[in-house]
Amino acid sequence: MSELLTIRDLRVSFPTHQGRVEVVKGLDLSLGRERLGIVGESGSGKSMTGRAILRLIRPPGRVTAAEMTFDGQDLMALPERRMRALRGARISMILQDPKFSLNPVMTIGRQIAEALDAHERPSRGERRTRVRQMLERVRIADPDRVARMYPHEVSGGMGQRVMIAMMLIPRPALLIADEPTSALDVSVQAEVLELIDELVRDEGMGLILISHDLALVSRFCDRIMVMAGGEVVESCAAADLRHASHPYTRGLIEAVPRMDETRDWLPVLDRAARAGT
């Protein structure tokens, strides 16, 4: 499998009164056109990793890497003008909550069209057709009506589908989905993930799925990276997760309630295990 994204020794840091603190510490990552899940608790560095790939971390934050290449291009060396052209067109990112990611004063159709116009020059008729087709692909039953609506007029699940449509209409090669179901009801989460999975497979894209839900990610990804304290503590095939050996990963797995639960108490995660102690 040819590599789409290669990262070596990625470090992200921010200044504090005690000096700079690294929130991502020497991360290595290699991704082809496959589905990679990055999981961990809040503050583990997983979202910062996704933003660092798109160079969305601004000063006083600092990003360094021995190598960060996407499809043969050195992301660390690209000027900002070329990086802006790459975002969306080649690498897209689905953010967590559509209520805060969509523009409240623009119709949904216009926002999706804007994502297309940023990278292409379609005619008015082609733009309207592409927007309608994309809304249909994300399983919105009445795309013409929804295109005329504003974000506050749709549910959380539909808003997330709109976000997916916006990110995929330019046909990127890599999709980064940062907690795409965290703001959704449990009944809607599986539908949205199945939709992302279907679109990724159909388009032959690479996927980085960022989540705190280990069980959920293991069902939808080929490989899993577990992060704790800014470091990757374990990396394995999703099918081998039950054989994970790192104490921190084992703690995450054991802390998940089971449908046939017989334990009187759920185990408490030993956070000292993140350092392997």
C-alpha positions, 0 to 999 in steps of 0.5 A: 500500500502506497503511503499517503501521509508520513509523519516522523517525530511530530511535536506540538507545544504551547508556552506556560508560566513554567516554560513550554509544554509539549502536548504531542511528543514525538509522534510517528504515523504512516497512513495509506488509503485506509482507516486509522483510529486515534483514541485517548482521553481528553487532553491526550493530544489526539485533536492537536495531532489532526490540527497539526497535520493541517497546520491549523495551530497558530503562534504561540503554539509551535509545531515541529517534525522531522518529516511530515509529507502528504502525497509527496509534498512536504507540509512543513515547507509549503508556503501558507498560500499553497497550504490553504489550497491543500486544505479542503481540496486534498485534506478535509477535516470534520469538526465536532459540533455543527452548531459551532462549525456552520455559519448561522447566517448562511443557508446550508446550500450556500455553505456547501457551494462555498466549499466547492467554489474555494477550490474549483470554478463550476458553473452555476448549474454545475454548482447546484447539481453538485450540491444536490448530489452531495446532500443526497449522498449523505442521505438527506431525503429532500436536498432542495428544501434542506439546501434553503434552510439555515443551520438552526433549522436542522437537527444535530444529526442532519447538521453533522451530515451537512458538515460531512457534505461540505468536507467531501464535496471537493473530493479530498484524498484524506479525511480527518474526522475529529470526534464526529459523533460526540454531539449526537444521540447514541441512536444517530452516532452509528448512522453517521459513522456508517455514512462516513465509512461508506463514503470513504470506501466509495471514494478510496480515501484515507481516514483518520478518525479521532475519538475517545470511544475505543469500542466504537473506533475498533468497529470502523477502523483498520488500525488503532493508535492509542494516545496518552499524555501526548504520546502513542502508547500502543498501535495495533490492528483493530482486530487485535485490540483485545490482545493489547498489551500496554497497561494504559490500553488494557485499563481503557478496555477494562473500564468499558461497561459490558452488556452482560456486566457481572462486576460489582465495580468498574475498574478505575483507570490507572493514569500512571500506566500511560507512562508504562509504569 
